[in-house]
């Protein structure tokens, strides 16, 4: 439950910050641009991590397979990024961009992939991995038995 609450709070924070009017620009437009895009990457990659955790953790109520969770995370993230950019286009001084949706989706995907990569060692193997391991184990035992005959 806490993981889903974290997803909701983090997305609410994203919606809130994108509801603010645009930040004042400085005399360094490239720096302003890079800071804005870095913000997109940070908040959406963390959203991808949190969403992937909520989808794969047994304590969160849904225990999807790793690949299914990754696909659901990316699709959900693309929808959330699209909704946020669309809503942002109605805020004074702001406008929605398709490039931001793509950047947000890529960052979210990277966060979800990083989550899966770093937590892969800690989690038990999936049913497909278990079946593969059992098949390999059986083949090795068969070879061993043939050797002794």
BALOKOL-252049 format. One record per residue: residue in three letters; x, y, z of N, C-alpha, C, O, CB in turn. Coordinates in Angstrom, 2 decimals, always signed. Atoms other than C-alpha are relative to their C-alpha. Glycine has a CB too. Layout:
BEGIN
   residuo    n.east   n.north      n.up   ca.east   ca.north     ca.up    c.east   c.north      c.up    o.east   o.north      o.up   cb.east   cb.north     cb.up
       ALA         X         Y         Z         X          Y         Z         X         Y         Z         X         Y         Z         X          Y         Z
...
# end
This chain:
BEGIN
   residuo    n.east   n.north      n.up   ca.east   ca.north     ca.up    c.east   c.north      c.up    o.east   o.north      o.up   cb.east   cb.north     cb.up
       UNK     +0.82     -1.19     +0.00     +0.00      +0.00     +0.00     +0.87     +1.26     +0.00     +0.55     +2.24     -0.68     -0.94      +0.00     +1.21
       UNK     -0.86     -1.18     -0.09     +2.81      +2.41     +0.85     +0.65     +0.31     -1.34     +0.91     +1.47     -1.66     +1.08      -0.22     +1.08
       UNK     -0.63     -0.22     +1.31     +4.36      +1.89     -2.58     -0.96     +0.73     -0.94     -0.54     +1.61     -1.69     +0.43      -1.34     -0.63
       UNK     +0.97     -0.69     +0.85     +1.15      +2.94     -4.34     -0.22     +1.43     +0.47     -0.44     +2.32     -0.34     -1.33      -0.76     -0.02
       UNK     +0.09     -1.36     -0.53     +0.91      +5.94     -2.05     +1.18     +0.83     -0.48     +1.01     +2.01     -0.82     -0.06      -0.02     +1.54
       UNK     -1.19     -0.70     +0.49     +4.46      +6.87     -3.04     -0.15     +0.37     -1.48     +0.24     +1.47     -1.88     +1.25      -0.86     +0.20
       UNK     +0.23     -0.30     +1.42     +3.51      +6.63     -6.75     -0.94     +1.20     -0.12     -0.67     +2.13     -0.88     -0.60      -1.24     -0.73
       UNK     +0.98     -1.09     +0.05     +0.50      +8.89     -6.18     +0.56     +1.33     +0.46     +0.32     +2.35     -0.18     -1.19      -0.34     +0.84
       UNK     -0.58     -1.25     -0.51     +2.38     +11.46     -4.12     +1.03     +0.55     -0.96     +1.08     +1.75     -1.20     +0.63      -0.22     +1.39
       UNK     -1.03     -0.47     +0.92     +5.28     +11.61     -6.56     -0.62     +0.59     -1.27     -0.18     +1.62     -1.77     +0.96      -1.14     -0.35
       UNK     +0.64     -0.55     +1.20     +2.99     +12.07     -9.56     -0.74     +1.29     +0.32     -0.77     +2.20     -0.50     -0.97      -1.04     -0.62
       UNK     +0.66     -1.25     -0.41     +0.99     +14.70     -7.65     +1.03     +1.14     +0.09     +0.73     +2.27     -0.27     -0.71      -0.19     +1.37
       UNK     -1.05     -1.02     -0.06     +4.27     +16.55     -7.03     +0.40     +0.44     -1.41     +0.66     +1.62     -1.64     +1.24      -0.54     +0.76
       UNK     -0.32     -0.35     +1.39     +5.04     +16.39    -10.76     -1.07     +0.91     -0.57     -0.77     +1.92     -1.20     +0.15      -1.27     -0.87
       UNK     +1.11     -0.81     +0.50     +1.59     +17.76    -11.61     +0.03     +1.39     +0.63     -0.20     +2.39     -0.05     -1.35      -0.69     +0.28
       UNK     -0.05     -1.29     -0.67     +1.94     +20.50     -9.01     +1.09     +0.90     -0.58     +0.84     +2.06     -0.88     +0.23      -0.19     +1.50
       UNK     -1.10     -0.84     +0.49     +5.33     +21.69    -10.23     -0.20     +0.42     -1.45     +0.24     +1.49     -1.85     +1.32      -0.74     +0.13
       UNK     +0.25     -0.41     +1.38     +4.21     +21.69    -13.84     -1.20     +0.94     -0.09     -1.48     +1.47     -1.16     -0.23      -1.21     -0.89
       UNK     +1.11     -0.96     -0.03     +1.19     +23.79    -12.79     +0.48     +1.41     +0.30     -0.27     +2.37     +0.12     -1.02      -0.42     +1.04
       UNK     -0.54     -1.32     -0.31     +3.45     +26.65    -11.73     +0.33     +0.72     -1.30     +0.66     +0.10     -2.31     +1.26      -0.11     +0.91
       UNK     -0.38     -0.75     +1.19     +4.07     +29.44    -14.18     +1.48     -0.19     -0.25     +2.22     -0.62     +0.63     -0.34      +1.50     +0.15
       UNK     -1.39     +0.27     +0.37     +7.35     +29.30    -16.00     +0.97     +0.75     +0.90     +0.66     +1.83     +1.42     +0.24      +0.38     -1.47
       UNK     -1.04     -0.60     -0.84    +10.51     +30.06    -14.09     +0.62     +1.20     -0.72     +0.64     +1.23     -1.95     +1.09      -1.04     +0.37
       UNK     -0.63     -1.14     +0.66    +12.25     +33.36    -14.74     +1.25     -0.44     -0.77     +2.03     -1.27     -0.30     +0.37      +1.09     +1.02
       UNK     -1.14     +0.37     +0.83    +14.80     +33.12    -17.50     +1.18     +0.90     +0.33     +1.03     +2.07     +0.67     -0.35      +0.10     -1.48
       UNK     -1.22     -0.75     -0.24    +18.39     +34.19    -17.06     +0.60     +0.39     -1.34     -0.01     +0.19     -2.39     +1.01      -0.83     +0.85
       UNK     -0.67     -0.38     +1.24    +20.84     +35.49    -19.60     +0.71     -1.18     -0.65     +1.37     -1.03     -1.68     +1.01      +1.12     +0.27
       UNK     -0.63     +1.21     +0.53    +22.04     +31.94    -20.20     -1.09     -1.00     -0.41     -1.42     -1.90     +0.36     +0.96      -0.63     +1.05
       UNK     +1.12     +0.86     +0.40    +19.29     +30.22    -22.21     +0.36     -1.48     -0.05     -0.49     -2.32     +0.25     -0.50      +0.43     -1.33
       UNK     -0.38     +1.42     +0.05    +21.26     +26.97    -22.69     +0.01     -0.62     +1.39     -0.39     -1.78     +1.57     +1.38      -0.16     -0.65
       UNK     -0.01     +0.50     -1.38    +21.73     +26.62    -18.95     -1.44     -0.21     +0.49     -1.74     -1.22     +1.12     +0.75      +0.98     +0.93
       UNK     +1.41     +0.13     -0.39    +18.01     +27.24    -18.36     -0.62     -1.24     -0.64     -1.35     -1.99     +0.00     -0.79      +1.26     -0.40
       UNK     +0.54     +1.15     +0.74    +17.16     +24.65    -21.01     +0.49     -1.31     +0.60     -0.30     -2.23     +0.81     +0.40      +0.09     -1.49
       UNK     -0.56     +1.24     -0.57    +19.51     +22.02    -19.57     -0.55     -0.29     +1.39     -0.79     -1.45     +1.74     +1.52      +0.10     +0.05
       UNK     +0.55     +0.20     -1.35    +18.23     +22.57    -16.04     -1.44     -0.51     -0.09     -1.83     -1.41     +0.65     +0.05      +1.32     +0.81
       UNK     +1.39     +0.44     +0.17    +14.62     +22.19    -17.21     -0.07     -1.45     -0.45     -0.88     -2.22     +0.06     -0.73      +0.90     -1.00
       UNK     +0.03     +1.38     +0.51    +15.36     +18.99    -19.12     +0.55     -0.97     +1.04     +0.07     -2.10     +1.14     +0.80      -0.11     -1.30
       UNK     -0.52     +0.85     -1.08    +17.42     +17.59    -16.25     -1.08     -0.25     +1.05     -1.15     -1.34     +1.63     +1.26      +0.64     +0.66
       UNK     +1.12     +0.18     -0.93    +14.40     +18.16    -14.03     -0.97     -1.06     -0.50     -1.43     -1.90     +0.27     -0.73      +1.32     +0.20
       UNK     +0.87     +1.02     +0.59    +12.25     +16.13    -16.42     +0.60     -1.38     +0.19     -0.09     -2.31     +0.61     -0.22      +0.29     -1.50
       UNK     -0.67     +1.30     -0.09    +14.79     +13.31    -16.44     -0.02     -0.52     +1.44     -0.31     -1.69     +1.67     +1.45      +0.09     -0.51
       UNK     -0.05     +0.42     -1.40    +15.12     +13.24    -12.65     -1.37     -0.46     +0.49     -1.50     -1.56     +1.02     +0.51      +1.13     +0.87
       UNK     +1.29     +0.33     -0.60    +11.43     +13.29    -11.72     -0.65     -1.21     -0.67     -1.29     -2.02     +0.00     -0.94      +1.19     -0.08
       UNK     +0.63     +1.14     +0.67    +10.31     +10.80    -14.37     +0.80     -1.29     +0.16     +0.21     -2.37     +0.17     -0.18      +0.30     -1.48
       UNK     -0.75     +1.23     -0.25    +13.17      +8.35    -13.83     -0.32     -0.52     +1.40     -0.42     -1.73     +1.61     +1.52      +0.23     -0.15
       UNK     +0.39     +0.43     -1.34    +12.29      +8.30    -10.14     -1.43     -0.56     +0.00     -1.72     -1.52     +0.70     +0.12      +1.17     +1.00
       UNK     +1.35     +0.55     +0.13     +8.63      +7.80    -11.06     +0.05     -1.40     -0.60     -0.69     -2.28     -0.16     -0.88      +0.93     -0.87
       UNK     -0.14     +1.33     +0.59     +9.67      +4.85    -13.24     +0.49     -1.01     +1.02     +0.00     -2.14     +1.06     +0.97      +0.06     -1.17
       UNK     -0.52     +0.89     -1.05    +11.63      +3.35    -10.34     -1.12     -0.36     +0.98     -1.32     -1.54     +1.28     +1.18      +0.66     +0.76
       UNK     +1.05     +0.22     -1.00     +8.73      +3.78     -7.88     -1.13     -0.86     -0.58     -1.64     -1.75     +0.08     -0.55      +1.34     +0.51
       UNK     +1.08     +0.76     +0.63     +6.15      +2.45    -10.33     +0.42     -1.45     -0.24     -0.39     -2.36     -0.04     -0.41      +0.66     -1.32
       UNK     -0.49     +1.37     +0.19     +8.28      -0.60    -11.20     +0.04     -0.75     +1.33     -0.27     -1.94     +1.39     +1.41      +0.02     -0.64
       UNK     -0.02     +0.61     -1.33     +8.71      -1.28     -7.48     -1.41     -0.38     +0.43     -1.63     -1.47     +0.96     +0.62      +0.94     +1.03
       UNK     +1.38     +0.28     -0.40     +4.96      -1.05     -6.88     -0.60     -1.16     -0.79     -1.41     -1.92     -0.27     -0.87      +1.25     -0.18
       UNK     +0.56     +1.07     +0.84     +4.20      -3.41     -9.75     +0.63     -1.36     +0.26     +0.00     -2.38     -0.01     +0.17      +0.35     -1.46
       UNK     -0.68     +1.28     -0.19     +6.72      -6.10     -8.78     +0.06     -0.46     +1.45     +0.36     -1.63     +1.71     +1.39      +0.08     -0.53
       UNK     -0.12     +0.37     -1.41     +6.63      -6.05     -4.97     -1.22     -0.78     +0.47     -2.35     -0.32     +0.30     +0.18      +1.26     +0.86
       UNK     +1.14     +0.77     -0.51     +4.46      -8.77     -3.41     -0.78     +0.76     +1.07     -2.00     +0.61     +1.17     +0.47      -1.33     +0.56
       UNK     +0.66     -0.74     -1.06     +3.69      -6.47     -0.48     -0.92     +1.10     -0.54     -1.77     +1.60     +0.19     +1.03      +0.62     +0.93
       UNK     +0.82     -1.06     +0.58     +2.11      -3.93     -2.87     -1.31     -0.54     -0.56     -2.16     +0.24     -1.00     +0.78      +0.71     -1.10
       UNK     +1.26     +0.57     +0.44     -0.64      -6.34     -3.87     +0.03     -0.54     -1.42     -0.74     -1.45     -1.74     -1.06      +1.02     +0.11
       UNK     -0.14     +0.50     +1.37     +0.37      -6.85     -7.50     +1.40     -0.57     -0.11     +2.38     +0.08     +0.25     -0.24      +1.13     -1.08
       UNK     -1.31     +0.57     +0.22     +3.17      -9.19     -8.32     +0.07     -0.43     -1.46     -0.09     -1.60     -1.79     +0.28      -1.20     +0.96
       UNK     -0.12     +0.29     +1.41     +3.61      -8.94    -12.04     +1.39     -0.53     -0.29     +2.33     -0.27     +0.46     -0.29      +1.25     -0.85
       UNK     -1.31     +0.44     +0.43     +6.44     -10.65    -13.84     +0.84     +1.19     -0.38     +0.31     +2.27     -0.63     -0.10      -0.98     -1.18
       UNK     -0.91     -1.12     +0.25     +9.49      -8.52    -14.53     -0.26     +0.65     -1.35     -0.28     +1.87     -1.46     +1.44      -0.47     +0.08
       UNK     +0.22     -0.56     +1.34     +8.83      -8.10    -18.25     -1.35     +0.67     -0.10     -1.47     +1.75     -0.69     +0.12      -1.09     -1.06
       UNK     +1.34     -0.60     +0.02     +5.13      -7.46    -17.80     -0.01     +1.31     +0.77     -0.59     +2.30     +0.32     -1.03      -0.98     +0.59
       UNK     -0.07     -1.22     -0.80     +5.84      -4.91    -15.08     +0.72     +1.10     -0.76     +0.32     +2.27     -0.70     +0.70      -0.26     +1.34
       UNK     -0.73     -1.01     +0.77     +8.35      -3.15    -17.33     -0.88     +0.57     -1.10     -0.90     +1.79     -1.30     +1.28      -0.61     -0.61
       UNK     +0.90     -0.47     +1.06     +5.85      -2.96    -20.19     -1.11     +0.88     +0.56     -1.40     +1.94     +0.00     -0.60      -1.20     -0.75
       UNK     +1.07     -0.79     -0.63     +3.06      -1.71    -17.90     +0.55     +1.33     +0.49     -0.11     +2.36     +0.35     -0.63      -0.78     +1.18
       UNK     -0.62     -1.24     -0.48     +5.42      +0.85    -16.36     +0.21     +0.98     -1.15     -0.11     +2.16     -1.02     +1.34      -0.30     +0.69
       UNK     -0.29     -0.88     +1.13     +6.45      +2.24    -19.74     -1.30     +0.55     -0.60     -1.39     +1.74     -0.89     +0.81      -0.75     -1.08
       UNK     +1.27     -0.47     +0.56     +2.89      +2.40    -21.08     -0.70     +0.99     +0.94     -1.20     +2.02     +0.50     -0.93      -1.19     -0.27
       UNK     +0.61     -0.90     -0.98     +1.56      +3.97    -17.88     +0.75     +1.32     +0.04     +0.14     +2.39     +0.10     -0.01      -0.65     +1.39
       UNK     -0.80     -1.22     -0.02     +4.43      +6.45    -17.86     -0.23     +0.87     -1.22     -0.29     +2.09     -1.11     +1.46      -0.34     +0.09
       UNK     +0.28     -0.77     +1.22     +3.79      +7.47    -21.47     -1.35     +0.70     +0.10     -1.49     +1.84     -0.34     +0.05      -0.91     -1.24
       UNK     +1.32     -0.61     -0.17     +0.14      +8.09    -20.65     +0.05     +1.14     +1.01     -0.50     +2.21     +0.76     -1.03      -1.06     +0.46
       UNK     -0.10     -1.05     -1.01     +0.96     +10.06    -17.49     +0.77     +1.22     -0.52     +0.38     +2.36     -0.25     +0.67      -0.55     +1.25
       UNK     -0.77     -1.11     +0.57     +3.57     +12.16    -19.33     -0.84     +0.77     -1.01     -0.79     +2.00     -1.05     +1.29      -0.52     -0.66
       UNK     +0.88     -0.66     +0.97     +1.08     +12.87    -22.12     -1.07     +0.84     +0.69     -1.33     +1.98     +0.29     -0.67      -1.03     -0.91
       UNK     +1.02     -0.75     -0.74     -1.61     +13.90    -19.66     +0.60     +1.25     +0.65     -0.01     +2.32     +0.63     -0.63      -0.88     +1.07
       UNK     -0.64     -1.14     -0.67     +0.81     +16.14    -17.77     +0.35     +1.10     -1.00     +0.11     +2.28     -0.72     +1.26      -0.46     +0.73
       UNK     -0.34     -1.01     +1.00     +2.05     +17.90    -20.91     -1.24     +0.65     -0.60     -1.25     +1.85     -0.88     +0.85      -0.62     -1.12
       UNK     +1.25     -0.57     +0.50     -1.49     +18.35    -22.19     -0.57     +1.00     +1.00     -0.97     +2.10     +0.62     -1.03      -1.10     -0.29
       UNK     +0.51     -0.89     -1.04     -2.60     +19.86    -18.88     +0.89     +1.23     +0.14     +0.40     +2.33     +0.39     -0.10      -0.74     +1.33
       UNK     -0.95     -1.10     -0.12     +0.52     +22.00    -18.78     -0.21     +1.05     -1.09     +0.11     +2.23     -0.89     +1.43      -0.53     -0.05
       UNK     +0.22     -0.96     +1.09     -0.43     +23.60    -22.10     -1.09     +1.02     +0.34     -1.22     +2.03     -0.35     -0.39      -0.75     -1.28
       UNK     +1.03     -0.95     -0.43     -3.32     +25.32    -20.26     +0.49     +0.93     +1.10     -0.27     +1.78     +1.56     -1.22      -0.75     +0.47
       UNK     -0.57     -0.84     -1.05     -1.03     +26.95    -17.68     +0.63     +1.23     -0.65     +1.34     +1.13     -1.65     +1.06      -0.80     +0.84
       UNK     -0.53     -1.25     +0.54     -0.14     +30.59    -18.28     +1.54     -0.04     +0.00     +2.16     -0.37     +1.01     -0.52      +1.21     +0.83
       UNK     -1.45     -0.04     +0.11     +3.44     +30.92    -19.52     +0.64     -1.34     -0.29     +1.86     -1.41     -0.43     +0.57      +0.55     +1.23
       UNK     -0.54     +1.34     +0.25     +3.83     +27.20    -20.16     -0.63     -0.55     -1.28     -1.66     -0.05     -1.74     -0.27      -0.94     +1.20
       UNK     +0.57     +0.69     +1.16     +3.23     +24.96    -23.15     +0.47     -1.44     +0.00     +1.58     -1.75     +0.46     +0.39      +0.71     -1.32
       UNK     -0.34     +1.42     +0.05     +3.20     +21.24    -23.71     +0.78     -0.30     -1.27     +0.54     +0.28     -2.32     -1.26      -0.86     +0.06
       UNK     -0.82     +0.38     +1.15     +5.73     +19.64    -26.01     +0.03     -1.52     -0.14     +0.14     -2.25     +0.85     +1.43      +0.56     +0.14
       UNK     -0.10     +1.43     +0.27     +5.77     +16.24    -27.65     +1.40     -0.50     +0.37     +1.55     -1.62     +0.85     -0.31      -0.30     -1.50
       UNK     -1.37     +0.40     -0.34     +9.55     +16.18    -27.17     +0.14     -0.25     +1.50     +0.91     -1.11     +1.92     +0.99      +1.07     -0.46
       UNK     -0.05     +0.24     -1.44     +9.00     +16.45    -23.41     -0.67     -1.32     +0.36     -0.22     -2.02     +1.27     -0.68      +1.15     +0.76
       UNK     +0.65     +1.30     -0.24     +6.61     +13.48    -23.51     +0.98     -1.12     -0.32     +1.09     -2.09     +0.42     -1.30      -0.14     -0.85
       UNK     -0.98     +1.03     +0.38     +9.28     +11.47    -25.33     +1.14     -0.07     +1.01     +1.58     -1.16     +1.39     +0.56      +0.29     -1.41
       UNK     -1.07     -0.03     -0.99    +11.98     +12.60    -22.89     -0.47     -0.61     +1.31     +0.25     -1.40     +1.93     +0.48      +1.45     +0.23
       UNK     +0.55     +0.54     -1.25     +9.75     +11.80    -19.90     -0.16     -1.51     -0.08     +0.15     -2.22     +0.88     -1.33      +0.65     +0.32
       UNK     +0.19     +1.44     +0.17     +8.91      +8.36    -21.29     +1.35     -0.73     -0.01     +1.48     -1.81     +0.57     -0.78      -0.29     -1.30
       UNK     -1.34     +0.61     +0.02    +12.58      +7.61    -21.98     +0.60     -0.02     +1.41     +1.19     -1.02     +1.81     +0.94      +0.76     -0.97
       UNK     -0.54     -0.06     -1.37    +13.58      +8.74    -18.47     -0.72     -0.99     +0.91     -0.08     -1.65     +1.72     -0.13      +1.43     +0.57
       UNK     +0.76     +0.95     -0.79    +10.78      +6.70    -16.91     +0.43     -1.43     -0.32     +0.58     -2.26     +0.58     -1.50      +0.18     -0.24
       UNK     -0.46     +1.33     +0.41    +11.87      +3.66    -18.91     +1.37     -0.31     +0.58     +1.62     -1.42     +1.04     +0.05      -0.10     -1.54
       UNK     -1.34     +0.19     -0.57    +15.46      +4.15    -17.77     -0.09     -0.27     +1.50     +0.63     -1.13     +2.02     +0.89      +1.23     -0.27
       UNK     +0.17     +0.23     -1.43    +14.35      +4.37    -14.14     -0.54     -1.39     +0.29     -0.10     -2.05     +1.23     -0.92      +1.03     +0.60
       UNK     +0.57     +1.33     -0.19    +12.28      +1.19    -14.47     +1.03     -1.08     -0.33     +1.13     -2.08     +0.38     -1.24      -0.18     -0.88
       UNK     -1.05     +0.97     +0.34    +15.13      -0.65    -16.21     +1.08     -0.06     +1.07     +1.56     -1.14     +1.42     +0.63      +0.35     -1.35
       UNK     -0.99     -0.03     -1.06    +17.58      +0.47    -13.55     -0.51     -0.74     +1.23     +0.23     -1.48     +1.88     +0.36      +1.46     +0.36
       UNK     +0.59     +0.72     -1.13    +15.20      -0.78    -10.86     +0.09     -1.51     -0.22     +0.48     -2.25     +0.68     -1.47      +0.42     +0.19
       UNK     -0.03     +1.44     +0.26    +14.94      -4.17    -12.53     +1.43     -0.55     +0.01     +1.67     -1.65     +0.49     -0.66      -0.30     -1.32
       UNK     -1.38     +0.46     +0.04    +18.66      -4.42    -13.10     +0.60     -0.10     +1.40     +1.29     -1.07     +1.70     +0.85      +0.94     -0.86
       UNK     -0.59     -0.01     -1.34    +19.58      -3.53     -9.51     -0.70     -0.95     +0.97     -0.08     -1.42     +1.92     -0.03      +1.40     +0.56
       UNK     +0.72     +0.89     -0.92    +16.90      -5.66     -7.86     -0.06     -1.43     -0.49     -0.60     -2.30     +0.19     -1.41      +0.51     +0.21
       UNK     +0.04     +1.36     +0.57    +17.35      -8.72    -10.09     +0.72     -1.00     +0.89     +0.26     -2.13     +1.04     +0.62      -0.01     -1.39
       UNK     -0.78     +0.92     -0.83    +19.95     -10.25     -7.78     -0.71     -0.32     +1.30     -0.50     -1.39     +1.88     +1.37      +0.60     +0.30
       UNK     +0.66     +0.19     -1.29    +17.73      -9.83     -4.71     -1.27     -0.82     -0.09     -1.70     -1.41     +0.90     -0.30      +1.33     +0.60
       UNK     +1.30     +0.64     +0.12    +14.54     -11.33     -6.08     +0.15     -1.47     -0.37     +1.15     -1.88     -0.97     -0.86      +0.72     -1.04
       UNK     -0.04     +1.41     +0.40    +13.73     -15.00     -6.47     -0.20     -0.10     -1.51     -0.79     +0.80     -2.12     -1.08      -0.83     +0.76
       UNK     +0.14     +0.14     +1.45    +13.86     -16.30    -10.04     -1.46     -0.13     -0.41     -2.29     -0.65     +0.33     +0.80      -1.21     -0.49
       UNK     +1.36     +0.10     +0.53    +10.75     -16.04    -12.17     -0.30     -1.44     -0.36     +0.62     -2.26     -0.44     -0.18      +0.92     -1.24
       UNK     +0.34     +1.39     +0.36     +8.84     -19.21    -13.11     +0.71     -0.47     -1.27     +1.10     -1.63     -1.38     -1.52      -0.13     -0.19
       UNK     -0.71     +0.38     +1.23    +10.44     -19.14    -16.58     +1.45     -0.34     +0.31     +1.99     -1.31     -0.22     -0.08      +1.13     -1.04
       UNK     -1.39     +0.25     -0.37    +13.91     -18.93    -15.04     +0.13     -1.29     +0.79     +1.10     -2.04     +0.60     +0.56      +1.17     +0.82
       UNK     -0.03     +1.24     -0.77    +13.10     -21.74    -12.60     -0.11     -1.21     -0.91     +0.61     -2.19     -0.73     -1.13      -0.01     +1.03
       UNK     +0.17     +1.10     +0.95    +11.92     -23.99    -15.43     +1.27     -0.23     -0.79     +1.69     -1.37     -0.99     -1.17      +0.28     -0.96
       UNK     -1.24     +0.11     +0.76    +15.07     -23.24    -17.42     +1.10     -0.62     +0.86     +1.84     -1.48     +0.41     +0.44      +1.38     -0.51
       UNK     -1.00     +0.56     -0.91    +17.26     -23.96    -14.40     -0.25     -1.48     +0.27     +0.69     -2.27     +0.33     +0.01      +0.78     +1.32
       UNK     +0.33     +1.39     -0.26    +15.41     -27.22    -13.71     +0.34     -0.86     -1.22     +0.83     -1.98     -1.07     -1.49      -0.14     +0.36
       UNK     -0.33     +0.75     +1.21    +15.81     -28.31    -17.34     +1.52     -0.20     -0.12     +1.98     -1.28     -0.49     -0.54      +0.73     -1.24
       UNK     -1.46     +0.11     +0.06    +19.55     -27.57    -17.21     +0.49     -1.00     +1.04     +1.38     -1.81     +0.76     +0.66      +1.38     +0.23
       UNK     -0.38     +0.92     -1.07    +19.84     -29.44    -13.91     -0.28     -1.44     -0.41     +0.54     -2.32     -0.17     -0.76      +0.35     +1.30
       UNK     +0.36     +1.35     +0.44    +18.03     -32.47    -15.37     +0.96     -0.49     -1.09     +1.35     -1.65     -1.08     -1.45      -0.04     -0.50
       UNK     -0.92     +0.38     +1.08    +20.28     -32.47    -18.46     +1.36     -0.37     +0.57     +1.99     -1.33     +0.12     +0.15      +1.15     -1.02
       UNK     -1.29     +0.30     -0.63    +23.40     -32.39    -16.28     -0.06     -1.34     +0.73     +0.88     -2.13     +0.64     +0.39      +1.12     +0.99
       UNK     +0.14     +1.28     -0.70    +22.10     -35.27    -14.14     -0.05     -1.16     -0.99     +0.52     -2.22     -0.73     -1.26      +0.01     +0.87
       UNK     +0.05     +1.06     +1.02    +21.31     -37.29    -17.29     +1.39     -0.29     -0.54     +1.75     -1.45     -0.73     -0.93      +0.40     -1.15
       UNK     -1.36     +0.18     +0.50    +24.85     -36.73    -18.58     +0.84     -0.75     +1.05     +1.63     -1.63     +0.72     +0.64      +1.36     -0.34
       UNK     -0.73     +0.64     -1.09    +26.22     -37.74    -15.20     -0.36     -1.49     +0.08     +0.53     -2.32     +0.26     -0.29      +0.71     +1.34
       UNK     +0.45     +1.40     -0.06    +24.15     -40.95    -15.18     +0.56     -0.79     -1.20     +1.00     -1.93     -1.05     -1.55      -0.07     +0.02
       UNK     -0.56     +0.68     +1.19    +25.24     -41.79    -18.76     +1.48     -0.26     +0.16     +1.98     -1.28     -0.31     -0.25      +0.85     -1.26
       UNK     -1.43     +0.15     -0.19    +28.85     -41.32    -17.77     +0.31     -1.22     +0.86     +1.30     -1.92     +0.63     +0.58      +1.26     +0.64
       UNK     -0.24     +1.10     -0.93    +28.56     -43.90    -14.99     -0.55     -1.33     -0.50     -0.33     -2.35     +0.15     -0.61      +0.31     +1.34
       UNK     +0.55     +1.26     +0.51    +26.77     -46.53    -17.10     +0.96     -0.73     -0.85     +0.64     -1.81     -1.36     -1.25      +0.25     -0.77
# end
